């Protein structure tokens, strides 16, 4: 009976999400005096433009990496809520180092990636050590470390790392050797026209590599099996000889290392510096992406693209007199319906 229902149960969660989106897509336009069909057609035409597609992918890359960071810790049942602070501190240090050194392009970009990974890993490692040595729950420690990282970044931007000509507080602009080339030439070779002013960040390739590594580690390695086993039943895993302390430290450090890369996409491909006006909230959005993606690489990628699409759609909604805050409502509905769908699926399998 359970085997017969398993394939059907896999469809429950996505169908619930689609149903929730459809309900919002009808109710919101009607509540604001718009024709749902006409608005849907306008959104379709707007979002299928080349510049919109490029913008959606660029917006999705940081969300994808943030989702991967959260999901990696969740594989073991750990909650890394400190991605927000980890990527801020990592981006700041990487941008500062990149602006201070002069190396060949490949080496300088590689150095910035290494600095970001190390900063994120060390910052999340603090929470891991507190969990292992003092029993401090990682939810509490990572949330508190977010505030510490935010204050530390603000202090550094106004003191030693601050560029002298920027009153708002920002690192110095990266030299050409510290910038990652865009993928516009590749798109043009594939026959896709690239509008003036649009750039597909080259960091997309780094995100794809991280996603592939995440899949291989969590789904195709003994270490990934141990992570999932410990997350399902910690006592049984320890009885089988799995070292929970080692796994906790490794899982949190790797999660933080991935988090360190979250903000490098705009730093290396657009702003070429880190400043006080840098986008925030990517870490908490990554929690939603990880939940919606259900811990799978492709699922997290799809969720990141969906959230990127919603962010892009806010522009056309605003032009039609619909408050862009509606996007936040839609994102909340997506998360809520995803959780409901998962619970229904779990109940069917039981």
N, C-alpha and C positions, 0 to 999 in steps of 0.2 A: 504493500500500500504506500509506504513512504517513497519507494523508488518511483512508483508511477506518478506521484504528485510532485517530485523534485523538479523536473524541467518546467512544469507549469508554475511552481512557486517562484522560480527565478524571474518570471515576468511580472510578479505582483508589485515589487518596489518601483520599477520604471513606469508601470501603468498608473500607480498612485501619484507619482510625481507629475506625469503628463496630465492627469486629471486635475490636479491642483493648479498647474499652470494654465490650463484651459479655462478653469473657473475664474482665475484672476484676469486673464485676457479678455473675458466677457464683462465681468463686473466693473472693473476699473474704468474702461471707456464709457460704459453706460452711466456710471456715477458722475463722470465729469462732462457728460453731454456730447460724447463722440460716438461715431459709428464704429463698432469693434471690427467689422470686416474691412472698412476703409483704412482704419489705423493699422491693421495687420498688413495690408497691402503696402502701405507706406513704409512700415518697418522692414518688410521684406526687400523692397527696392533699395532702401538706404543701406541695409546691412550686407547686401550682396555686391556693393561697389568695391573695387579693388582697395581703395584707401580704408574702407571700413573693415575688410577682411584682414588687412595688415594690422590695423589698430587692435582688432580683437585678439589676434595671436600675440602681439606685443603685451597686451594687458594680461593675457592668460599665463605667460611664462612665469612671472613672479608668484602668481597664485598656485601654479602647478608645483613649483619648488617648495612653497610653503606647505601645500597639502602633503607632499612627499615627506617633509620633515615631521609633520604631525603624525602621519600614518606609520612611519617607521617606529616611533615610540609606542604607538598604539598596538603594534604587532605583539608587544610584550605586555600589554595592559597598562603601559605608562602614559601619563598625560603631560606632554610637553606644551604648556601654555605660555612658554617664554620665547616663542619664535619671534614675536614682535621686538623684544629687546635684543635678541641675538642677531637678527639681521641688521638692525640699526647700528649697533656697535661694530659689526663686521664691515658694513658698507663704509662707515666713517674711516676706520683704520685702513681699509684697502685703498680708498680714494686718497688718503693722506700719504700713504707709502707710494702709490703710483705717481703722485704729483711731486714727490721728493727725489725720486731716482730717475736715472736716464739709462735705459737698457734697450737692446734690440726689441722690436715689438712683441715677438713671441715670448721672450723671456719676461718682459715687463708685465704683460697680461697674465702670464703664468704665475708670476710673483704675487700679483693682486688676488688671483684666485686662491693661492695658497694662504695668504694672510686672512682672507675672508673665512675660509674653511677653518683655519686654526682658531680665529677669534670666536666663531660660533661654537666650535667644539669645546673650547676652554670655558666659555660662559655657561653652557649647558652642563659641563662637567661639574661645576660648582653645585648645581642642584643634585646631581647624581651622588656626589660625595656626601652631601647632607642627608640624602635618603639612606645611603648605605651605613654611614657611621653614626648618625644621630636619629634616624628614623623619621626625619622631616618629610612629609608627603610632598611629592614633586609638584602637585597643583599649587600648593601654598608657596613653595620656594621659587618656582619659575615665575609666578605672578609677581612676587615681590622683587625678583631680579629684573623684571621689566621696568619697574619704577627706578631701580638703581641705574640700569643701562640708559634710560631716558635722561636722567639727571646728569650722568657722566658724559653723554654725548653733547648735551646742551652746554656743559661746562667747557668741554674741549673745543667746541665750535666758537666759543667766545674768548678763548685764551690762546693756548699754544698752537692749535691746528688752524685757527681762523686765518683766512686770507686778509691781508691788510686793507684791500680795497673793497671789501664786502661788509657793509655795516650790519646786515642781517645775520651774518654768521654762516660761513661755508668754507670748505676746503679750497685750495687753489685748483684751477682748472687743469685737467690731465693733459699732458703733452700728446702729440699724435701717436707716439709709440705706446701710449697706455690706453688706446681706444681700440675697440673691436670693430672690424669692418662689417658693414651691413650685407644682407643677402639679396639686395636689389638686382645685381647682375645675374644671379641664379634665377630669379623670378622672370627676368626678361628673356633668358635663354629658354625657359619653359613656355614662353609665349604669353605671359601674364603682364599686361601693361601696368607700370608703376607710376601713379600720379606724382606730380612735383610736390615735394615736401614730405612724402611718405617714405619711411625706411623700415624694413623688416630687420630687427636686431639680430646680429650674428649669434647672440647668446642663446638663441633658440636651439642651436646645435649642442651647446653645453647642457641645456635642460633635457634634451632627448637622451644624451649620454647618461646623465644622472638617473633618468627614469629607467633606462635599460639596466643600469647597475642595480637599482632598487629591486627590479623584478628578479634578476638573477640571484641576488643575495637572499631575498625574502622567500622566493618560491623554488629555487633550484640549488640551494646549499644546505649543508647540515646546520650551519649557524642559523639560517632562517627557520628551519624546522624547530630548533631549540627555542627560538624566540616565540613562535606560535604555541608550542607546547607549554611553555611557562606562562604565556598569557591566558591559555585555556584553564590550566590547573597547576598552580605554582607548587603545591605540596607534592603532587604526583611527579612533576618534573624534577624537583629536588630529590625525591626518593629514587629516581632513575639516574641520579648522578650529575644532573645539570647544575652548574654553579650559578645561583641566582645573583650573587653580588657582582660577579664578572659580567653577566649578561646585562644587568641594570646599568653598570657604568658604560659598557660598550654601546648599548641601545641609545642612551641619552647623549653620549658624545657624538655618535654618528648622526643622530637627529639634529643636534646643534650644528654639526658640520654642514649638513644640507641647508639648514636655515641660514647659515652665513652667506650662501650664494643668492638668496632671494632677491636682494636689492641691486645686485651687480648688473642686471640687464639694463635698466635705465642709466646707471652710472657709466657703464662702458659704451653704451650705444646712443645716448641722447643728451643727458645733462653734462656728462664728463666731469662731474664733481658731486660732492655730497653737501647739502645745505639744510638749513632749518625749514625750508619749504618742501622738503622731500615728502613723497606720499607716505601716509601712515595707515595702519589698520590691516596691512597685508598678512600679518601673523594670525590675527583672529579670523580673517577671512579664510585662511588656510585650514582652520579647524572645520569650517563648513564644507570646504572642498574635499577634505579627507573623509568626512562622514558621508557625503553624497557619493564619493567615488568608491566607498566600501573597501578601502585599502588596496585596490588593484591599480596598477600603473595606468591602464587604459581608462579605467573608470575615473581616476583622479584627473587625467588629461581632459576627458569629456566634461567633467564638472568645472574645471578651470576655464575651458572654452565657453561654457554656458555663462559663467559669471562675467567673463570678459565681454561676451555678447550683450549681456544685460547692462553692463556699464556703458558700452558704446550706444546702446539704444536710448539711454537717458538723454542724449542730445536731441534726438528727433522728438522725444516725448515733450521736452521743454519747449520746442518750437511749436508744438500743437497745443500748448496751454495746459499740459499735464505736468504736475510737479515732478521733478526728477527723483524726489524721495520715494516715489512709487517703486523704483528699482529695489530699494531696501526692503519694501514690503514683499515684492516678488521673491527676492532672495530668501527672506524668512519663510515664505510659503514653501519654497523648494526644500529647504532644510527640514521643515516640519513634516511635509509629506514623505520625504525620504526616510525619516525616522519611523513614521507610521508604517510605511511599506516594509521596512526591515522587521518591525515587530510582527506584522502580519505574516511575513515569510517565515520567521522563526516559529510562530505558533502553528503554521501549517506543517512544518517539518517535524515538530514535536508530536 
